[in-house]
Amino acid sequence: LNQLAQGARQPCRALVQAHFGAVLSVAAVPRTPQKEHEDFVTTALDGTVRFWNCRERHQTRCRVAGLEGRCVDVSSDGRLVAIGHTEGQFSVWETSRLQCIYVNRHTH
């Protein structure tokens, strides 16, 4: 810390990848030949969806969902992830590209 306080510039290294807000939902990812390395997905107040590997204890992928994630579930074939957001909104994500394919922004 003394070196940083004195203005030394050193590259930063991530020690842990994690959510920046409370994790509100966790769902298991079914094992498939394409997804043997991912065990679960999480959503949180930080507005991200993250995939994790239990065996190696690290995050494998992360994407900003844009809205706080209140609940999450994975389709039985592991191809889709559904995220419930605040005010009744939800989104559906394709897991292979981690791309949002549907958003319902209309509330009831």
Residue pairs with C-beta under 8 A, 6 or more apart in sequence:
3 10
4 10
17 50
17 58
17 59
17 62
18 59
19 42
19 44
19 45
19 46
19 48
19 50
20 44
20 46
21 44
21 45
21 46
21 47
21 68
22 44
22 45
23 42
23 43
23 44
24 43
24 44
24 45
24 68
24 69
24 70
24 71
25 42
25 43
25 69
25 70
25 71
25 72
25 84
26 40
26 41
26 42
26 72
27 40
27 41
27 42
27 72
27 73
27 74
27 81
28 39
28 40
28 74
29 35
29 38
29 39
29 40
29 41
29 51
29 74
29 78
29 95
30 74
30 76
30 77
30 78
31 78
32 77
32 78
34 78
34 96
35 78
35 95
37 53
37 56
37 60
38 51
38 52
38 53
38 60
38 61
39 52
39 53
39 54
39 55
40 51
40 52
40 54
41 49
41 50
41 51
41 52
41 72
41 74
41 81
42 49
42 50
42 52
42 69
42 72
43 49
43 50
43 65
43 69
43 70
43 71
43 72
43 83
44 50
44 68
44 69
45 68
45 69
46 68
47 64
47 65
47 66
47 67
47 68
47 69
48 62
48 63
48 64
48 65
48 69
49 62
49 63
49 65
49 69
49 72
49 81
49 83
49 93
49 98
50 59
50 61
50 62
51 59
51 60
51 61
51 62
51 95
51 98
52 58
52 59
52 60
53 59
53 60
61 98
63 93
63 98
63 99
65 83
65 85
65 91
65 93
65 100
67 85
67 86
67 89
67 91
68 85
68 86
69 83
69 84
69 85
70 84
70 85
70 86
71 83
71 84
72 81
72 82
72 83
72 84
73 81
73 82
74 80
74 81
74 82
74 95
75 81
75 82
78 95
79 94
79 95
79 96
80 92
80 93
80 94
80 95
80 101
81 92
81 93
81 95
82 90
82 91
82 92
82 93
83 90
83 91
83 92
83 93
84 90
85 91
87 107
88 107
88 108
89 103
89 104
89 105
89 106
89 107
90 103
90 104
91 100
91 102
91 103
91 104
92 100
92 101
92 102
92 103
93 99
93 100
93 101
94 101
